[in-house]
C-alpha cells in the first residue's frame, strides 16, 4: 500500500519548536488542566482559532494554584509577551526558563519545570496516510501507519476533516472525541492512538455514563480478529447512566436512519437510544451492510419511525436474534428496552449454543473476524 505524509496542518506554528519537549501543538484548555498541576510547570501550545483569526501561540504556566495563559505576540521580526523581545519563540522560552525571570511583572510566574508532550500527542510527521476506507458528511477515514516513540510502526485508522477551514468549535469537538476515547480502555473499543460481543463495549460505556449517540455498522472496525467500536464524535459523558442529553443545535446533521423515535420527536438521548440504534446495527449485519430503510428518503424514515414502524426482519437473521432486535431494542417505550448488559447476555447465550450467522451473511464472510472473540 502506498502512503503519504500527513504533513503540517497548523499554519502559524512557531518555527524551530516542534521538537522541544515543552511544545504541545494544538492543545485545548480542557487538556491543560490535567497536565499542569504543580507550581512552575509550563508548556507551549497553539490555541483554537477564533472566527476570522488565525491560531495563537500561548505559554501556559501553573502558578499560585491555577494555570495562567500568556499570548506570545509578534512585532515585525520579533516576538514578545511583555517588554522582552526575542528573535524566536524558542529564545523567549529559554530566556525565562534559564534566567528565572518572571514571564510578566504582574503575574510573577516563573518557568521552572517543562511538561513534556504526552504519548497521545502525536507529531504530524509520525503519521502516514494510505487509502481511503470510508467517508461521511464531515470527513473521511483512511488506513494509515503510525511511527511510535521506539521506532516501531502500527496500523491505524486516521480521521481527516473534509473542509479547508478548521473552526474553533470543530476543533473543540475533535479534541473532545479524542479525550473521550483516551478515557476508556476495553477490548471492543478502539483506542485513540494505537463477537466477545459488541454489546459488551456499549455496556462498558453506559456503566460509566457515556452515551455513544452514533451506534452503527459503519463505526465498527475489525482489529486483530475482534470487532471494535469507534467514532466518538457525537458521544456525550453524563453524570450517570440514567441521565438524558438534549440536543440544542437543531441544525446539526444527524444519522436519522439509526435514531430512536424519541430522539426524532424530542431530540433527547439516553443509553436506551443507543440500545435502539444497536437494533438497527443488528439489521445491518444480517442484511450484508445494506442501508437501513432502502428506497426511503431520510424525511420518509423520520415519519415512518415516529408513526411506530420498524425495520423488517432480515431473512438471514435467526429467530433468537430477531427476538433480541424486536423485543429488546425496538420497543416504543425506552423503559421497555433492555440494557446493553442484558442484550450481551442474550447474544452470548445464543452463540454458546453453537449458532452462527448464515454462510452468505457478511459477518460470516468478513476476513479476520473471530466469532468467538
Secondary structure as UniProt FT lines:
FT   STRAND          4..5
FT   TURN            11..12
FT   TURN            15..16
FT   TURN            18..19
FT   TURN            21..22
FT   STRAND          23..26
FT   HELIX           29..35
FT   TURN            39..40
FT   STRAND          41..46
FT   TURN            51..52
FT   STRAND          57..63
FT   TURN            64..65
FT   STRAND          66..71
FT   STRAND          73..75
FT   TURN            76..77
FT   STRAND          78..80
FT   STRAND          85..86
FT   HELIX           89..99
FT   TURN            105..107
FT   STRAND          113..114
FT   TURN            119..120
FT   HELIX           124..126
FT   STRAND          127..135
FT   STRAND          139..147
FT   TURN            149..150
FT   STRAND          153..161
FT   HELIX           168..183
FT   TURN            187..188
FT   HELIX           199..207
FT   TURN            208..209
FT   STRAND          210..211
FT   HELIX           217..219
FT   STRAND          220..223
FT   TURN            224..225
FT   STRAND          226..229
FT   TURN            233..234
FT   STRAND          236..237
FT   TURN            241..242
FT   STRAND          245..246
FT   TURN            250..251
FT   HELIX           256..258
FT   HELIX           261..266
FT   STRAND          268..269
FT   HELIX           271..286
FT   TURN            287..289
FT   TURN            294..295
FT   HELIX           298..306
FT   TURN            307..308
FT   TURN            315..316
FT   HELIX           319..323
FT   HELIX           324..329
FT   HELIX           334..336
FT   HELIX           340..352
FT   TURN            353..354
FT   TURN            359..360
FT   HELIX           362..365
FT   TURN            367..368
FT   TURN            371..372
//
